Amino acid sequence: MIRLDRVSRTYRMGDTMVRALRGVSAEIPAGAFAVVVGRSGSGKSTLLHLLAAMDKPSDGVVWVGDTDLSTLSAQGQARYRRTKVGMIFQQFHLVPTMTAAENVALPLVLAGADREAQAAAAEAALERVGLAHRTTHRPAELSGGEQQRVAIARALVADPPMLLCDEPTGNLDSETARQVVDLLADVCQSQGKTVVVVTHHEAEVAHVATHRLRLTDGRLDA
């Protein structure tokens, strides 16, 4: 379970204090498909960064399971992201000189897995997202939807219990966006993973969401 207990995050920008989150409390059960919506500047990305242990709250506590993320050392944060979290981004962030399989295997390379295990896991992950026929293609040879599916396969390859998705359909047309959302929903349901999607486009994910969090100016709407 994810639990936010009166979480605030304040940044200093020059002489100005920016309150990105203001006392947010919420719970997301394990295995949920949670959607975080709100206008630009509402605090959505800040919330996602806190869940990924890429940032720490100014006040309050972010719990994932029985772990208070703010207590993790830098090494502990890296281990948490490597083993507990799969990240999916709007911009895909694929390495252009690598094949689809090589991109997918990257988390296992960083984890020190042997090459045979890397190759087998990458192939299985690409098959899971319907791209078994694209393993040797580089990003420039793939459509936007295929690139996003490669990014999803990369997030899944180490079998993390949680996927954090930052505007995963932002660069896709409506039909491809629907396919990507349905794929994420299937992963959530069939593998029991917790999926958290930050998006401006609530309508694209409304049919699969089990939980919704709406942020306005850093506060969670009632």
C-alpha positions in Angstrom: 0.0 0.0 0.0 1.0 3.6 -0.7 0.1 6.0 2.1 0.6 9.8 2.1 0.4 11.3 5.6 0.0 15.1 5.5 2.6 15.5 2.8 3.9 18.9 1.8 6.7 19.9 -0.5 8.0 23.5 -0.7 10.7 24.7 -3.1 12.7 27.9 -3.1 13.0 29.6 -6.4 15.1 32.7 -5.9 13.3 34.8 -3.3 10.0 32.9 -3.8 8.8 29.9 -2.0 6.7 27.6 -4.1 4.3 25.2 -2.3 4.0 22.3 -4.7 2.1 20.1 -2.3 0.1 21.2 0.7 -0.8 18.6 3.4 -1.8 15.8 1.1 -3.1 12.6 2.7 -4.3 9.6 0.7 -4.1 5.9 0.4 -3.6 3.7 -2.7 -4.1 0.0 -2.1 -1.7 -2.6 -3.5 -2.8 -3.7 -7.0 -4.8 -0.5 -7.7 -4.8 1.5 -10.9 -4.6 5.0 -9.5 -4.9 8.1 -11.7 -3.6 11.5 -10.5 -5.1 14.4 -12.4 -4.9 18.2 -12.2 -3.8 21.2 -14.2 -0.2 22.1 -14.9 1.4 23.2 -11.6 -1.1 21.3 -9.4 1.6 19.1 -7.9 1.2 15.9 -9.9 4.8 15.5 -11.0 6.0 16.4 -7.5 3.8 13.7 -6.1 5.2 11.1 -8.5 8.8 12.1 -7.7 8.1 11.6 -4.0 6.7 8.1 -4.7 9.8 7.3 -6.8 12.1 8.5 -3.9 13.6 11.0 -6.3 12.6 13.8 -3.8 11.7 14.1 -0.1 8.7 15.9 1.4 9.3 19.1 3.4 6.7 17.8 5.8 4.7 14.6 6.3 5.5 11.0 5.4 5.3 9.0 2.3 5.0 5.3 3.1 5.3 2.5 0.5 4.5 -0.7 2.3 6.2 -0.4 5.7 9.0 1.9 4.4 9.1 5.6 5.2 10.8 6.7 2.0 12.4 9.8 3.6 14.5 7.5 5.9 16.3 5.9 2.9 19.9 6.7 2.3 21.0 7.6 -1.3 22.0 3.9 -1.7 18.7 2.8 -0.3 16.8 5.1 -2.7 18.7 3.7 -5.7 18.0 0.1 -4.5 14.3 1.0 -4.0 14.0 2.4 -7.5 15.8 -0.6 -9.0 13.8 -3.2 -7.2 10.4 -1.7 -6.4 9.6 0.8 -9.1 9.2 0.8 -12.9 9.2 4.3 -14.4 7.4 5.2 -17.6 7.7 8.7 -19.1 6.0 10.8 -21.8 9.3 11.2 -23.7 10.1 7.4 -23.7 13.8 8.0 -22.9 15.1 5.2 -25.0 18.7 5.1 -26.0 18.7 5.7 -29.8 21.8 3.6 -30.6 20.4 0.5 -28.8 17.9 -2.0 -30.1 14.6 -2.5 -28.4 15.9 -5.6 -26.6 19.0 -3.7 -25.4 16.9 -0.8 -24.1 14.6 -3.2 -22.2 17.5 -5.0 -20.7 19.1 -1.8 -19.3 17.7 -2.2 -15.7 19.1 -5.7 -15.5 22.5 -4.5 -16.8 22.6 -2.0 -14.0 21.6 -4.7 -11.5 24.5 -6.9 -12.6 22.5 -9.7 -14.2 24.4 -12.0 -16.5 23.9 -11.6 -20.2 21.8 -14.8 -20.7 19.4 -13.7 -18.1 19.2 -10.1 -19.5 18.4 -11.5 -23.0 15.8 -13.9 -21.8 14.0 -11.4 -19.6 14.1 -8.7 -22.3 12.7 -11.0 -24.9 9.9 -12.1 -22.5 9.1 -8.5 -21.6 8.9 -7.5 -25.3 6.6 -10.4 -26.0 4.4 -9.4 -23.1 3.8 -6.0 -24.8 3.3 -7.4 -28.2 6.7 -6.6 -29.7 8.5 -9.9 -30.0 9.0 -9.2 -33.7 10.7 -5.9 -33.0 13.6 -6.9 -30.7 16.4 -5.9 -33.1 14.8 -2.6 -34.1 16.2 0.7 -32.9 13.9 3.5 -31.6 14.0 5.5 -34.9 12.6 2.4 -36.7 9.6 2.2 -34.3 6.4 4.2 -34.2 5.6 6.4 -31.1 3.2 3.7 -29.7 5.9 1.0 -30.2 8.5 3.1 -28.5 6.1 3.6 -25.5 5.6 -0.2 -25.4 9.3 -0.7 -25.4 9.5 1.7 -22.4 6.7 -0.3 -20.7 8.6 -3.5 -21.3 11.7 -1.9 -19.8 9.7 -0.9 -16.7 8.5 -4.4 -16.3 11.7 -6.4 -17.0 12.8 -6.5 -13.4 9.3 -7.4 -12.2 8.8 -4.4 -9.8 5.6 -4.3 -7.8 4.8 -0.7 -8.8 4.7 1.3 -12.0 4.9 5.1 -11.9 3.8 6.7 -15.2 4.3 10.3 -16.0 2.0 11.4 -18.8 2.5 8.0 -20.6 0.1 8.9 -23.4 1.1 12.6 -23.9 2.9 12.0 -27.2 0.5 9.5 -28.7 -2.6 9.8 -30.9 -5.9 8.8 -29.3 -6.1 5.3 -30.6 -2.5 4.5 -29.6 -3.1 6.1 -26.2 -6.1 3.8 -25.6 -4.0 0.8 -26.5 -1.2 1.8 -24.1 -3.7 2.5 -21.3 -5.4 -0.9 -21.9 -2.0 -2.6 -21.8 -1.1 -0.9 -18.4 -4.5 -1.9 -17.1 -4.0 -5.5 -18.1 -0.6 -5.5 -16.4 -2.2 -4.2 -13.3 -5.0 -6.8 -13.3 -3.1 -9.9 -14.5 0.1 -9.3 -12.5 -1.2 -7.5 -9.5 1.0 -4.5 -9.9 0.2 -1.1 -8.4 0.0 1.4 -11.3 0.0 5.2 -10.7 -0.6 7.4 -13.7 -0.2 11.1 -13.7 -2.1 12.7 -16.6 -3.8 15.8 -17.9 -6.2 13.5 -19.9 -8.5 11.9 -17.4 -10.9 10.7 -20.1 -8.2 8.4 -21.5 -7.9 6.4 -18.3 -11.3 6.8 -16.7 -12.5 3.4 -17.9 -9.7 1.5 -16.1 -9.0 3.6 -13.0 -9.9 2.1 -9.6 -8.7 5.2 -7.7 -8.6 8.9 -8.6 -6.7 11.7 -6.9 -7.4 15.2 -8.1 -4.9 17.9 -7.2 -5.6 21.7 -7.3 -2.9 24.1 -6.3 -1.1 21.4 -4.4 -4.1 20.3 -2.4 -6.1 17.1 -2.8 -9.7 17.7 -3.7 -12.3 16.2 -1.5 
